């Protein structure tokens, strides 16, 4: 059994290594906010995180940013309030830990204030999850 797992892991690694470096990479970020706090969450997101992503967009590391919310509510266990779809120029950009770091000092000289506001944004979340998505060719 251990050999099968190792082979699967190795096969997955080889498949990743063979993907073209210029292939875009999409991640959907889902946010489920405490009831009554969705507007505050969105305000903080637009104030503190979106400008950083816009800088990455200007640089070309991010290809597009799209924010959506459902028109109607689902049941509580499947409910989400905001979906932010980010298309990156490639997988490396998507997982670059320094993607937005270079812009923080210029955009937010008061680092302590930014830290407190970002802490608040996550305090009012009930759940957050990311989904890596890929296109499926229906013609193949």
VMD Tcl script that draws the C-alpha trace (Angstrom):
set ca {
  {0.00 0.00 0.00}
  {2.85 2.39 0.85}
  {4.32 1.83 -2.62}
  {1.02 2.73 -4.30}
  {0.77 5.96 -2.32}
  {4.38 6.83 -3.16}
  {3.77 6.18 -6.87}
  {0.63 8.33 -6.83}
  {2.49 11.14 -5.09}
  {5.36 10.89 -7.55}
  {2.95 10.80 -10.52}
  {1.20 13.92 -9.21}
  {4.53 15.69 -8.83}
  {5.57 14.76 -12.37}
  {2.22 15.95 -13.73}
  {2.67 19.30 -11.96}
  {6.23 19.61 -13.27}
  {5.01 19.10 -16.84}
  {2.41 21.86 -16.79}
  {3.41 24.91 -18.82}
  {4.74 27.79 -16.70}
  {2.53 30.24 -18.59}
  {-0.74 28.43 -17.79}
  {-3.07 30.61 -15.72}
  {-4.17 29.38 -12.30}
  {-7.54 30.14 -10.71}
  {-8.53 30.13 -7.05}
  {-12.00 30.84 -5.72}
  {-11.99 32.24 -2.17}
  {-15.24 31.74 -0.26}
  {-16.13 33.78 2.82}
  {-18.95 33.03 5.24}
  {-19.45 36.00 7.56}
  {-21.28 36.18 10.88}
  {-24.87 37.30 10.41}
  {-25.12 41.09 10.30}
  {-21.42 41.68 9.53}
  {-21.24 41.13 5.76}
  {-21.09 44.87 4.99}
  {-18.32 45.44 7.54}
  {-16.35 42.50 6.14}
  {-16.66 43.82 2.59}
  {-15.68 47.33 3.66}
  {-12.52 46.02 5.35}
  {-11.71 43.76 2.40}
  {-12.05 46.62 -0.07}
  {-10.03 48.95 2.16}
  {-7.14 46.68 3.12}
  {-6.81 43.66 0.85}
  {-8.22 44.63 -2.52}
  {-5.70 47.48 -3.07}
  {-2.86 44.96 -2.59}
  {-4.39 42.64 -5.14}
  {-4.84 45.56 -7.55}
  {-1.09 46.22 -7.33}
  {-0.42 42.57 -8.21}
  {-2.91 43.00 -11.08}
  {-1.02 46.08 -12.33}
  {2.26 44.12 -12.15}
  {0.71 41.24 -14.11}
  {0.97 38.52 -11.46}
  {-2.83 38.56 -11.13}
  {-4.82 38.50 -14.36}
  {-8.28 39.19 -12.96}
  {-10.18 39.75 -9.71}
  {-13.91 39.13 -9.51}
  {-16.15 39.53 -6.46}
  {-19.56 37.88 -6.37}
  {-22.28 37.26 -3.82}
  {-25.33 35.02 -4.06}
  {-28.67 36.60 -4.88}
  {-30.47 34.33 -2.43}
  {-29.44 32.55 0.74}
  {-28.73 28.85 0.93}
  {-29.15 26.72 4.02}
  {-26.78 27.62 6.83}
  {-24.41 24.71 6.27}
  {-23.86 25.61 2.59}
  {-24.19 29.38 2.88}
  {-21.42 31.71 1.74}
  {-21.52 35.50 1.53}
  {-18.73 36.40 -0.89}
  {-16.75 34.58 -3.55}
  {-13.63 36.22 -4.85}
  {-12.20 34.58 -7.94}
  {-8.55 35.32 -8.59}
  {-6.88 34.34 -11.84}
  {-3.11 34.33 -11.53}
  {-0.63 34.36 -14.38}
  {0.59 30.93 -13.21}
  {0.64 28.59 -10.22}
  {3.90 30.05 -8.94}
  {2.37 33.52 -8.67}
  {-0.70 32.10 -6.91}
  {1.43 30.61 -4.15}
  {4.10 33.32 -3.94}
  {4.21 34.26 -0.23}
  {5.48 37.71 -1.20}
  {2.85 38.46 -3.86}
  {1.52 41.55 -2.06}
  {4.28 42.23 0.50}
  {6.16 44.82 -1.58}
  {3.08 47.07 -1.66}
  {2.11 47.02 2.02}
  {4.48 49.72 3.28}
  {3.58 52.13 0.49}
  {-0.17 51.61 0.78}
  {-0.37 51.22 4.56}
  {2.28 53.22 6.41}
  {0.48 52.50 9.70}
  {1.25 48.78 9.88}
  {-0.34 48.40 13.30}
  {-3.65 49.85 12.09}
  {-3.63 47.47 9.10}
  {-2.92 44.53 11.40}
  {-5.84 45.44 13.68}
  {-8.26 45.93 10.80}
  {-7.24 42.66 9.16}
  {-7.63 40.91 12.51}
  {-11.14 42.35 12.74}
  {-11.95 41.16 9.21}
  {-11.11 37.60 10.21}
  {-12.81 37.86 13.60}
  {-16.17 38.36 11.93}
  {-15.75 35.33 9.66}
  {-17.46 32.06 10.41}
  {-15.61 30.20 7.66}
  {-13.20 30.74 4.80}
  {-12.13 28.24 2.17}
  {-10.21 28.30 -1.07}
  {-10.96 26.15 -4.10}
  {-8.42 25.69 -6.86}
  {-10.35 25.37 -10.11}
  {-9.32 24.28 -13.56}
  {-11.04 24.38 -16.91}
  {-12.46 21.18 -18.36}
  {-12.50 20.80 -22.12}
  {-15.97 19.50 -23.05}
  {-14.82 18.71 -26.60}
  {-12.27 16.04 -25.61}
}
mol new
graphics top color blue
foreach p $ca { graphics top sphere $p radius 0.5 }
foreach p [lrange $ca 0 end-1] q [lrange $ca 1 end] { graphics top cylinder $p $q radius 0.2 }
display resetview
